[in-house]
Amino acid sequence: MKSKDGFGKLGLMIFVLAVVSIIFQLQIVREILFMFGGNEIIYGVVIALWLLGFGVGAWFSSIAELSDKLLKKMILLEVLLPPFLIVLTRLIKRYWIMGIAKEFSFVILVSAIILFPFCLFSGFILAKASSGQKKRLVDVYFLDASGNLLGAFIFFFFLITLNTLRTALFISLLSLFVFWFISFFNSSRSSKKKRVSYLVLLVLVFLVAILSFAHYNLDGLLLSDELGELLEFKESKLGRIMVTESYSQRNYFYDGVPIGDNATESKAEMLTHLPISINEDAYNFLLIKSFFSNELRELREHPGLNVSVVSPDERLVNEILEREEGRLMSSERIEIFSQDPYSYLNRVIKEDSTAFDIVVIGNPGIYSYRDNRLFSLEFFRMLRKVVSINGVVIVPVEAGENVITESREVVLSSVYNALTASFPNVIYIPGETVYFIASPGNLSYSFMKRLDEMNNSYADSMHLSPLLEERRMEMVNDSLSFTNLKNQNLKPVSFYYSILDWFELTGSRPLWIILILLGLTGFIIFHYDWSEAPLLTSGIMSSCLQVILVIVLSVSVGYGFYGMVLLTLFFMAGLWSGIFLAKRLLRKKEVSLKRYAVLTELTFISILALLLLIIMNLNEFVVYSILLFLIFLLDFLVGFVMAVQFSAIGSLRREYAPRNTFSADAVGAFLGAFLFSIFLIPFIGVINVFIILLCVKVIGLVGLGLAKKI
């Protein structure tokens, strides 16, 4: 693998590829979340398949001998892939996917088709570039970690709210410009070749300038006729916003999930007029909802109310206000907060300034950990502290008008149990959406007459009386007694069974594709020796902890995609710091591999114990800044220890096998993201997963004792 220009030119290209790779990874996570109405489960699928593709590519790197020159051409092809793969996701979304409830194996298959072309190349290139001298593996790993850190930094501070496709094109063209710069100044050229080079440079600069200053929405071109005319398609730190218009009706989507339109009145009447009819003396009204146009329009009829609206995403709030300005009530009595509901309620509790007479949770769907946190025991107890003595809390939960599935029964009962543990009185209205009504005071169904007096179109006795008939009430009542589980933040029963409901409704039978992926993984692992065990188990732990930390951020501060990017940035910072330290330590003579490996294994176990302690006391962190500091510190340490262990095992073993070193790390991380994050965390809980992870790390320590090639 010798090259005339040495490792420097190839190394710089690997660094640029790493920058492109991490930016593309974060972009494609957003694309696939949008494609499938994403949640943390979809995030786990994307990360798992990314790592599997990388690991398989690294493992197969030994099938052919390639020169550095050919590797450079492969890198050149690699940096051009992101825009094409993003276009592919749009084409699949437009022509192949109707609706958002897709069968789970279909989600895995489509994600693999999109991700594998890039990931296979990446794993192959890095493992192949590390072949030869032992020190090269650490150098390649350091360049890759450095590029990933820079890419995560650029994405977090500059690209997170920019259009994805346009950004991917810009990054690819910029990479080509860097490659041109490297080639031009590292080789002698004839005057004719120089003229061609200058022409290529001119074209690249022209294209970059167009992408930098043009004002057209390149990102939305492939979605322009989906669900009507596309009015807006933008990124925010928390999610992706899309607004369409069809027959004068505007439809709003958030991460691919429809969240409301400016025409439907039935749910808006239920969320506003129903609680007002129950508490006639209401003054302070709190609405917690992503989309709020219709609700504020209904509140025009009650000018005596002091209304507070809490919606987490500032860009979504501004989009609604801009497009629905003529339909919203302009009043000093309406105040809109772009703030996380937990943060808002904590501030209200701390200031002890407001007692709400009505609180409405406006989003009935529980599609993610971030949604689930608004239907948890912890959140209801916070609401109890801010509700007046005769106050009313409205909690809508999706059910079924005539048939309620078994999974949906668990969702309803777990939310109901959490409510009854927080409020002494809870009643409900059946239907396709069950409206739970909770209050510290007395409740009855005598509000029907007052609803009729409001001249509602949908929320009146004609529409509600059939829902309150004995058969429907008994059906819901049976569902509410289905389980005694209470929905909680770290035991999100409602979210777990919403996933099962998704599987049931789509007929998901992902067993065959799971067996194929695990079979491929098992085939690769079979060719390892015990010296790879620590890397394999550390990969499992690191990716699993990444998803657990995403969940902790989602349930504690509601960060969502923003939290994923932040965690990636801190993990990459830890990875870079670890490899930087390892490069220095490995220069010393008589370095003991076992000493390094055992120390890193014990450090991982300590991190697990500390994180478990934090999670078990998550509700005690009233000051979120302390919680965030600990989460990001642990995330940094996981990356740091992972890098030290990878460098030590990869460089100090007697048998130098970079393909095994890279693939063991990536395949282990795949198992952590796929088996643990997608299946074990939702269905056995976070605490039980920690117990399994501790057992996994014990296997890593045993592997060190059994290894013969150290």
Disulfide bonds with the S-S distance in Angstrom:
none
